[in-house]
Amino acid sequence: MPVYEPREDSFFMAEFLKKNGKLGTICVDVGTGSGILTETLAEKCDVVVASDISREALSYAKARMRKNNVFFVLGNLMDFVKRCDAVVFNAPYLSREEGEGYDIATHHQMPDGRDVLEEFIKSLSCTDFKRAYLLTSTQTDRTRMENAIHAHKMKAKVVARKRIFFEELVIEEITK
């Protein structure tokens, strides 16, 4: 399973996070991949937990990490987190079929990249957190995602947008 290398979406989220002040004491990077967002969070949080379902991705991110306030966890989404200040997730948002040519979503072992969003929202709702930043695209089934957020009694608002190629990247802040 290949490691997702940073692209426009990762760079957009990293720049967004850099513009914010301190994000909190404990922050979580879900689906760390290459670790680009973990590196950014390490500057904004006292402790960062970087998780991924891929051992390969965790090894890759760990090898390039130069900060000692980062802990790496092999795990699925938010299953291991009970409390944190901030969560960051650059979710796979294209289905495997749509993402074939872009190598997106295939690194998350789910049949449909959109399904991982619903699972993330469900697991996030069971966590005591202050805010979560979710990066998706206009390619995402937004109605389905928003319904899942509201069904779990959370709120979302768009905090940043960026137009690239055939889509618009969207960062949403989710709160309870």
N, C-alpha and C positions, 0 to 999 in steps of 0.2 A: 504494500500500500504506500504510494508516494506521499511525501510531505507537501502540503500546500504552500507553494512559494508566494511571497507577498506580491500582490498586484494592486491595481488602482483602489480596490475596496479596502485593503489592509492599510495602505498609505493614507487614505482618506480618514479612516477611523483613528489612526495614530496621530495625525495632525489635529483632529478634533480633540482628542484626549490631552494633547500637549497644551492646547489653548485654555483648558480648565485649570483651576487651582487644585489643591490637594483633594484627592477623591476619597480619602478615608484611611483608617488604620488597616483594615483587611480588605483586599480586593481580589477578585477571581477573574481569570482569563479562561473562558470555556472554549475548548477546541483550539488550543494554543498554536497548533501547526508549527510554523517556523519560529515562533516566539517573538515576532515583531511587536505585538501588542503587550506582551509580558514585559518586554524591555521598557516600553513607554510607561506602563503601570508602575514599574519599579522606581521610577522617578516621582510618581504621584501618590504612592501609598507606602505605609510602613512595612507591610507584609503583603506579598503577592503569592497566590496559589494559582499555578498554571496546570490546567487539566487537559487531557486528551484521551481518546479511546485507542490511540495508536502508540505503541511502544516506540516505533520508529520516529514519530513526530516528537515525542518527549525527549528521546535521546538527542535528536537534532537540535531542539531548542535549548536543552541543558548544556550541550557542548559549546554553544555560542554565547551563553549567558555570562555576563561579567559582574553581575550584582549578587550579593549574598543575602538579600532579603526575599528571595524567591524560592518557593518549594514546588516541586513537580509531583503530580498525582496522576496515576493511571486510573481513569474513571470516565463514566458516561454522564455528560452534562453536569447537573447540579446534585447528583445523587449523594455526594459525600459532604456537602456544605449545609450547615444548619444556620449560620449567621455570618454576615459580612456587610461591609459598607457599600461596595460597588461591584457590579458584575459587568463584564464586557464579553460580547459574543458576536463575532463576525460569522454569521451563520451561512451554511450552504443554502442558497435560495433558488437554485435551478434544479429541476428534476434531472435524473441521470440522462434522459434522452436529450433534453435541451442543453445540458452541460457537456455532452460528449466531446465536442470540439474545443472546449475551454478547460477541461480537466477540473471542473468544479463539481462538488457534491460527491464525487466518487471516493473521496478520502474519508467520508463519513459513512459507515456501513449501514446505510438505510436505503431502501429501494427508491425513495422519493425525497429529495432535498427539502421539500416543504414540510414533510412529516417531522423532521428534526426540529422545526420551529415550534410545532405544537407540543412536542415532548419537552423542549426547553421551557416553554411557558408554563407547562404543568409542573415541572420540577422547580422552577423559580417560585411558583406560588407557595411551595412548601418551605421556603427559605425566609428567614428574617433578614431582609436587606433594605437599604435606604433607596438605592436607585440602580437600574440596570440600563446599559446601552446596547441596543440590538441594531446591527447593521444588516439591512436587507436591500432589495432593489424593487424597481417598478415591475420587474419580472415575477415578483412574489405574489401569491394569491393573498392580497391585502385584506379582503373581507374575511377570509378564513382565519388569518392571523389575528385580526382585531377582535373577531368573535371569541377566539380562544383567550385573549387577554381579558376581555370583559367577563367571560364565563368564570374566570378564576379571580374575579373581583379586584382587578388591577386596572391602572390607567396608563395610557401611552400618549406621548405627544412627540411630534417630529421636531428635532432640535437642529438638524443639519441635512442639506441636500447637495448633491453634486451630479451634474450631467456628464456622462461618459458614453462614447460609442452609441450603442443601441438601447441604453437604459439610463435610469437615474438612480444613483445610490441614495439610500435614506437611512439616517441614524435616528432611532426612536429612543426616548428616555421612558422607561417603564418604572412606575411607582405603585405602591399599594394604597 
